């Protein structure tokens, strides 16, 4: 074989077996050699490309001009592509992409120019390069700070976010440990634990403060991930830090300040906490927190880093325009920035006091109440001419409502203290403070061997004023009386309001003449005419007096005995006063014994119910019976209901008494139903106090169910006083009971509440004309007019109207002629026991 042919074959075989792709084209740009590596690279087989134009192997965007480029080089000899290496994109047969490192050789053979392309597969390298480029792009475009350390904990890389957030440049940090650059000194004790976890291959996640280059303390969420070699050795740590200063600032300030509030710490201590937190976040701020008092003056609450002399300046500063930054901010109710104190007119009167301290600027922001009023100021002083930063605005947005909460809470506490010890209407000491001050006065006179008097005042006819002129007029009346009492009291005297229209005066005196003169003077002052809602009123008070030491040695006893004396004075007439006597004490002891015995009687079922018939005036049939409680005591004898029922209300037994009456009435009605005694219904009296009990409806229905009775078998009699009751439960309880089908009767109608609007507020079954009107029917035309008016009200509302207390035939005839529906009274029957009522129904005809 000729040498030339041998060399040619050797060349071809070498190219065929090359590791890189080889493509040879002839002078017509057709492929004459295409090795195995090229087949693998492009995905075309040998047979698919041999003899084809080389354009089959180039991307579509190059194909139209490819032959022109090659021919130009071949024809001109200008070398623009031969001998150069470049990276090219390879579009494979299946459309996928690979990358190759491309170089081209030019060979002349037999007078013809051949081109040989050598292509190395660099797809993996290109992907890695792209990945690195994208990673670099991501790290530099992210808002997070990223740094990488080597296995000796030294920083080897920081991204742009690191520079932007913390302010450090590469020369500041490369080769240094993160702890030595960005971590506070107090953080050092945690370093060993963090590194130990990273060495174990555990990622570390934490929230911690870091130091910026300018000294600011920023909070960051930190995630550190260890990187290991194939041999399992730690090579790097990649750390990503996200700034969470705003979020953490909220969290820390809320936790610390609300924590102080929850611990009930003093307001000044809470504000000290706020100032310390401000200084931690930005050391350039000199903070102060001030409160606006009731006189619209600034009161310094906290300014721990301000000098003592200037703290005094901030106290009692009247707010207003031109009163430095803080006084002006509180006055304008908006933030005030003074970036140059020396030149700003707002500081004209104060700059000489603050400039020597090196302070050059001040930003003051008002603290507002929930209503929007300025109740305080937060001031940021600085030793530089500086405007508020984003963090400053954030601090104010968080601190202002927190400080406002603390200031308003303190004001509420003061108001609560006042409410706890002072009467809200008259502003006099209430029962609690009165007792405390009186005990103190009592100990003082005891030590000095002096005398002391307790005056118990009860205003005469106050209920009439309240009912006829309304509660606002009644409140005005009590405030005026309180002012008159205060006017007559000396500095050593104590005046207070117990409740309602009851007042107490504690007075030291030297002689009985002095005391009597004081009482007479007080009576005259109270009795001065008063204009009330267009009416001229002449007030008067019944006054009871007890004296230390004769009438008691503790304030509770003295007030109690003065109260007893007041009742004695009231029975003598209006505007009187009386001193306590031991006869009154004996009556009080008897009353207490009666209370104990009443409780026993209720518990032991020693009371009885009597039943008074109610008859229909139209046909004489039985309308119903009213159950009336009776008590016969072995010692006290027959105790009048007018005595033991008010006693039950006063001592808290009325609920038990009413439950007993309800239970007994239902039990008796069940007996009558079983015996066939035709009693339509029983009326049971309840006190307004009973309707405070939210469970009253359930109690009543339970009694009816247990005795197999219907709701229509009972009627509940109420006095008009139930509609004066301000207890929030009353109206709900009334409606709950009516919803069960139980009717209501208004007892003593016309003697109590002056307004009639309540007749629309709850559904009522019947009205009962009070017996005081019945008593006057035969003698008084006015009485007859009033009884007729009550009837007309009932008829217009479609209610039954019952006249009670009828004792004479003349009364009955008048009421029947007026058109009354139902009659009740001794003319028909006294209250009877159950056996007597059965006999009465069977044997006694009703004479109509």
Secondary structure, DSSP 4 states (H G I P E B T S, - for coil): --HHHHHHHHHHHHHHT-SSEEEEE-TTSBEEEE-HHHHHHH---HHHHTTSBGGGGS-HHHHHHHHHHHHHHHHH---SSTT-EEEEEEE-TTS-EEEEEEEEEEEEETTEEEEEEEEEE-HHHHHHHHHHHHHHHHHHHSSSEEEEEETTSBEEEE-HHHHHHH---HHHHTTSBHHHHHS-GGGGGGHHHHHHHHHTT--EEEEEEEE-TTS-EEEEEEEEEEEE-TTS-EEEEEEEEEE-HHHHHHHHHHHHHHHHHHTT--HHHHHHHHHHHHHHH-TT-EEEEEEE-TTSEEEEEE-TTS-HHHHHHHTTEEP-TTSHHHHHHHHHTS-EEES-TTT-GGGTTTHHHHGGGT--EEEEEEEE-TTS-EEEEEEEEESS-----HHHHHHHHHHHHHHHHHHHHHHHHHHHHHHHHB-TTT-SB-HHHHHHHHHHHHHHHHHHT-EEEEEEEEETTHHHHHHHH-HHHHHHHHHHHHHHHHHH--TT-EEEEEETTEEEEEEEESSHHHHHHHHHHHHHHHTS-EEETTEEE---EEEEEEEETTT-SSHHHHHHHHHHHHHHHHHT-TT-EEE--HHHHHHHHHHHHHHHHHHHHHHTT--EEEEEEEEETTT--EEEEEEEEEEEETTTEEE-HHHHHHHHHHHT-HHHHHHHHHHHHHHHHHHHHHHT-----EEEE--GGGGG-TTHHHHHHHHHHHTT--GGGEEEEEEGGGGT---TTHHHHHHHHHHTT-EEEEEEETSS-S--THHHHS--SEEEE-HHHHHTTTT-HHHHHHHHHHHHHHHHTT-EEEE----SHHHHHHHHHHT-SEE-STTT---B-HHHHHHHHHH-----
